[in-house]
Amino acid sequence: MGLVSVSAFLLKFTCIVMLFSPIWAKTHHRTFIIQETPCTRLCNTKNILTVNGQYPGPTIYARNGDTVVVKVINQGNKNITLHWHGVNEPRNPWHDGPEYITQCPIKPGANFTQRIQFTEEEGTLWWHAHTDFDRATVHGAIVIHPRKGSTFPFPKPDKEVTLILGEWWNADVNEVLKKAQMTGGDVDPSDANTINGQPGDFLPCSQNDTFKVQVQQGKTYLLRMINAALSNEYFFAIAGHRLTVVGKDGSYTKPYSTDYIMITPGQTMTILLKADQLKNSSSPSRYYMAARPYNGNLLVRSDLNVTTAILEYRTNINTFPTMPLFASLPEINDTNAATAFTAGLRSLASWDHPVDVPKTINEHMYISIAVNTVPCPGNFNCSGPLGNKLAASLNNASFENPPIDVLDAYHYSIPNVYTPDFPNKPPFFFNFTEDMDIIPPELFLTQKSTKVKVLEYNTTVEIVFQGTNILGGENHPMHLHGHSFYVVGAGFGVFDKEKDPLSYNLVDPPYENTIGVPKNGWVAIRFKAANPGVWFMHCHFERHTIWGMDMVFITKNGNTTDGKMLPRPHDMPRC
């Protein structure tokens, strides 16, 4: 069998992990083939959706300023779309990817070519499926290096390593989703948490495939961390080593030394690791890298398993591998630890990487976040509270996907697809963070709709996300497409519009695209709507997205060519 045949055989029949060498060019062309691939984890084999037979999927390499053209060919068994998470896609919502928001899905046997333009992003981002629960296995890293002629704002590391945190279900993930949709109850938790697709040393049939990183004493390594999980936030640490966060969500931060990180679904971090523990021949040479879920509400079922990888020092001594030292991690419900880590993040705010925080705000929005219920259809009893069906909302509007995508409806002025009345504040106010048992049951209910918020070009926006304790609060990772934003404030309790803005950080707030709104707390963000088009905003817990914890911004065209949407591509998928 020739080399080409062997490669094709491997791509078709194994969920292999492949690493691609970067090719530095202004425009890069990639082909992503969506296909079913047998994959074995936890002693079981099942078919999963993959890109090019890889789980996790292939890494996209580029420089700041480059363009990547990806031809997506769907040879899988279902509709799918791909999203380039954290990429602004200036003037080009057509290639952003969320199903029924900016495009209809790519049907089996069809293809769609998407252009990804990196204009300000630099660091670590990622791509993933944006349909159903497909991103459980259809995801991969995006690595954006500095423009030619420039460099990192820190000493160049000796090597880079990508670490993707995720989840594994023994069952078909979309059957898990269908079961929850049929019963109206919650989604079954995953069977394992993973690092680069592997559960690690402490789960069945997994130890031989635990992901390992070899390091040399005295060298510095750049870790590119991605949380691709559907449901879990994670604490992550490496035994015996400090971590220095230098980037988040494709933007640089002030160097931030810490023993652990907390990373929500959708977030990415760039971290420096100094290999400094092999000080003599008697020093341990193997250390666990470990991730444990963070869950601020233990009433919400989650996968509690710790996932591990191994950091190994290269030595000249031939010895049998020893048991790695275990990492110290915060407890699963340690909200203080999660809050303390997040509070330490700051933008670099340097001459080469300045901040531009909006000081004057044109549009103030106060958005309550809630898990709710809707009446169970028919005469059935659903598995949700009070026999209803679980749902979710922003300002008590539970988003429902339309039959055609919002972008086409906007572009062609098609009526009755959406309504431009997403509210700037909740329809009613109460003590949002009060104990769940005190909140009246009638406040649990929400209504389905397809509401959008229309913004004039260059509008400056402040959103205060307000967590609520309806049906038990939890941390909510909110993600905005088409923009990054400045996180200017955060706190616990109900936001006080008179007092809390006095503590805003308008000097060096972190610049992010996904932010965790704390359980029973609030977060304030600011951004400028300078990207014309249709842009999704949603919780990055996948079940919450599907339940309706979403909304859409439509930013109108500006007056100049640079302020107008690009023309509609000819090969957009049809509904």
Disulfide bonds with the S-S distance in Angstrom:
Cys15-Cys39 2.16
Cys43-Cys205 1.86
Cys104-Cys575 1.63
Cys376-Cys382 1.95
